[in-house]
Amino acid sequence: MSRDLVLGRIRAALAGTPVPAVVRDYRQATGAQPDLDLLVDRLVDYKAVVHRDTPVATVVAALEPGRLVVPPGIDRSWLPSGVILVDDEHDAEAVLTAATVAVAETGTIVLDGSPDQGRRRLSLLPDLHICVVREDQVVASVPDALARLDPTRPLTWISGPSATSDIELNRVEGVHGPRNLHVILLPSAP
């Protein structure tokens, strides 16, 4: 009741006042060439581990992920022999996904729920997230990333391992997602 009363008074006070145009002079996509070294620097600054030009199976095997969740569309050649695969209905220590786009300027990786990325929860529950990004998926800026994304898809924006700080600014990792993020940067698709 009080909400309606307050809003009614605001509407009455503003009656007849012209609505100003919304200024939309924010940055737009430029298609600028992304700086791959900047992406790596940002990811490392966020405490992610970056592997460049290393076969995915080699990295996965070296990390000894235990039970590994993989989405249904993942490239099976990325999996080393002997890894224990589980579907995303089970708990696992690690997840291996691909990515949709990565932003060099911010060190952000975006997943959109495509078959090689799986459902959102897939990348949020395990302690270790191994994410494969191809060089042709890297863009220079956030506006460039937005231009590539479908806003109707379930987007997950990742800027390093999950972390938060308490009131005393003590950093705690793994509260809202994986504590460990490994990014495998591969050459562009042929």
Order of alpha helices (4+ residues) and beta strands (2+ residues): alpha-alpha-beta-alpha-beta-beta-beta-beta-beta-beta-beta-alpha-beta-beta-beta-beta
